[in-house]
């Protein structure tokens, strides 16, 4: 069960789990342009028992992209267009 992020645009990624898109990873930016954090979110708000590990709710927030990647089991980032 590996996670991979596929870059869509600066600060925006599709979240794939075993090659199926299941969510997104998005950078939150303040009006002044400062990065406020990162959100990892499932596409579907499914019951807890159906969520892939490590999700305990449908959305989680992290201070850095690196923290989000580590939480996802050291997810890989695919930057290809």
N, C-alpha and C positions, 0 to 999 in steps of 0.2 A: 504494500500500500504506500506508494510514493506520491508526494505532491510536487507539482511543477507550476511555476508562474510563467505565463505567456504575456509578454509586454504588448499592450494596446497603444498606449500613449504615455508621455512622461507622467509618472505617478499613478498609473492605472494598469492593472494586470488581470487577466482571467486566471482563475485558480482551477487547475486540473488535478484530479485524483485518479490515478491509474488511467490516464489519457481521456477521461470524461470531464468536461467543464462542469464544476459543481458550485462555483462561487467566484468572488472577486476580492482583490486586494487593492485598496485605494488610499492614496495619500490625502490627508486633510491639511489644507493650507489656509492660513488666516488672510484677511483682506490685505494685509501689508506684505504678504508673500512668504511668511515664515511657516515652516512645516510644524504642524501641531500634533501630528501622529499619523498612524496607519490603521485602517479598518480591514479586518478579514471577515467576509460575510458569505454565508451560504445563499445560493439562489432561492432555495425553498426552505421555508420554516417548518421543518419536519419535527415530529416528536423526538425527545431526547434519545430514546433507544435506537432510532434510525439514523442519527447523526454520525458521521465518520469521526473517528478519534483524531484529534483531541477536543473536538467541539463539544462544549457543555451547553451552549446556547447558539443561536443562529448568527450572532455577530460578536466579535472580540476586537478590542482596541489595544494597540501597542505604541510605544513611544518612537520606535525605530523600525525600519524595514527588516533590519538584521534580527531584531527580537521576534518579529512575526515569522521570519523564515526558520529560526531556531525552534519556535513553538510548533511549527508544522513538521518537525522532524528533520531539520536542515534541508528544507525544500530547495530545489534547483530553480534558477531563473533562466528562462529562454528569451533572449533579447532579439532573436531573429525577426525580421519583418515578413 
